[in-house]
Amino acid sequence: MEEFLTTAFWVAVAQIIMIDILLGGDNAVVIALACRQLPPEQRAKGIIWGTAGAIILRVILIFFALTLLAIPYLKFVGAVLLIWIGVKLLTPDEEDDHSNIQGSDKLWGAVKTVIIADLVMSVDNVIAIAGAAQGSGNPDHQMPLVIFGLLVSIPIIIWGSQLVLKLMDRFPAIIVAGGMLLGWIAGTMIQTDPGLVDYIPQEKAWGYGLGVAGALLVLVLGKIILARRAATKTPA
């Protein structure tokens, strides 16, 4: 019980909530699109059951991700993916990728659509949350904090998505901080990769240094990509 009162545990929970809000905003759109053709009296059920199925599926995926990250060099691969995801967060594509989400006028058809779409869209969430969970300080409490973090963040995504999106539009620094957070997690993941622990000092100072390096890498790459996009749009 004492482990649940540690700073490391609650920092990891806060990271999971922020990750799921930043990377899960699209899930609220998917839920709305999948349930839009349901009769009004069934929409709430579609949202609740679809979200419940998506949460259960994501917990299962994160469980396997936590297990796989114990394999040498997979944390390094996951860290590289997190860097890429962080950069993508800072440099979003302008195209809308939700046009292929088909609504259903049947309750379980809509629920199935929500679950399948969430599965396809959850790869980034799963990797990031698994990485954040491993920073909790105690392997025995990784899954409880994952479940707790998801349970807290999912309602925020569903019912507060519009507010979150407005805050992100008004304060772009939130998105920048989220991207850098993913870079931080990537850096700290590399330090504890089973295949690299013999080559990287395991002192906390090194972990902080790698985390800062990962966060700055995401920021720099994001600025470079945005600058290049702006340059290509500027008429000669």
Residue pairs with C-beta under 8 A, 6 or more apart in sequence:
3 9
3 137
3 138
3 140
3 141
4 141
4 144
6 137
8 135
8 136
8 137
9 136
9 137
9 138
9 141
9 145
11 135
12 132
12 133
12 135
12 136
12 137
12 145
12 149
13 145
13 148
13 149
13 152
15 132
15 135
15 181
15 185
16 129
16 132
16 133
16 145
16 146
16 149
16 150
16 153
17 149
17 152
17 153
17 156
18 178
18 181
19 125
19 128
19 129
19 132
19 178
19 181
19 182
20 125
20 129
20 149
20 150
20 153
20 154
20 157
21 153
21 156
21 157
21 164
22 89
22 174
22 175
22 178
23 85
23 89
23 124
23 125
23 128
24 125
24 153
24 154
24 157
25 157
25 161
25 164
25 165
25 168
26 98
26 121
27 54
27 117
27 118
27 121
27 157
28 157
28 158
28 161
29 98
29 161
30 98
30 101
30 113
30 114
30 117
30 118
30 121
31 47
31 50
31 51
31 114
31 158
33 98
33 101
33 103
34 46
34 50
34 101
34 102
34 103
34 104
34 110
34 113
34 114
34 117
35 43
35 46
35 47
35 50
35 103
35 110
35 114
36 103
37 103
37 104
37 105
37 110
38 46
38 103
38 104
38 105
38 106
38 107
38 110
39 105
42 107
45 107
46 107
46 110
46 111
46 114
47 114
47 158
49 107
49 111
50 110
50 111
50 113
50 114
50 115
50 118
51 114
51 154
51 158
53 111
53 114
53 115
54 114
54 115
54 118
54 119
54 122
55 150
55 151
55 154
57 115
57 118
57 119
57 122
58 118
58 122
58 125
58 126
58 150
59 143
59 146
59 147
59 150
61 119
61 122
61 126
62 126
62 129
62 130
62 133
62 143
62 146
63 143
65 78
65 126
65 127
65 130
66 130
66 133
66 134
66 142
66 143
68 74
69 75
69 78
69 130
69 131
69 134
69 189
70 194
71 194
72 193
72 194
72 195
72 196
73 193
73 194
73 195
73 196
74 193
75 131
75 189
75 190
75 192
75 193
75 194
75 196
76 189
76 190
76 193
76 195
76 196
78 127
78 130
78 131
78 186
78 189
79 131
79 185
79 186
79 187
79 189
79 190
79 193
79 214
80 186
81 124
81 127
82 127
82 128
82 131
82 182
82 183
82 185
82 186
82 189
82 214
83 182
83 183
83 186
83 214
83 217
83 218
83 221
85 124
85 127
85 128
85 182
86 178
86 179
86 180
86 181
86 182
86 183
86 186
86 218
86 222
87 179
87 218
87 221
87 222
87 225
89 175
89 178
89 179
89 182
90 175
90 176
90 179
90 218
90 219
90 222
90 223
90 225
90 226
91 222
91 225
91 226
91 229
101 113
101 117
102 113
103 110
103 113
104 110
104 112
104 113
128 182
128 185
129 146
129 149
129 150
130 146
131 185
131 186
131 188
131 189
132 185
133 142
133 143
133 145
133 146
134 142
134 189
134 192
135 185
135 188
136 142
136 145
156 164
157 164
167 174
168 174
168 175
176 219
176 222
179 218
179 219
179 222
180 215
180 216
180 218
180 219
181 215
182 218
183 211
183 214
183 215
183 216
183 217
183 218
183 219
184 211
184 212
184 214
184 215
185 211
185 214
186 214
186 218
187 207
187 209
187 210
187 211
187 212
187 213
187 214
187 215
188 207
188 210
188 211
188 214
190 196
190 200
190 210
190 214
191 197
191 200
191 202
191 206
191 207
191 210
192 202
193 200
200 206
200 210
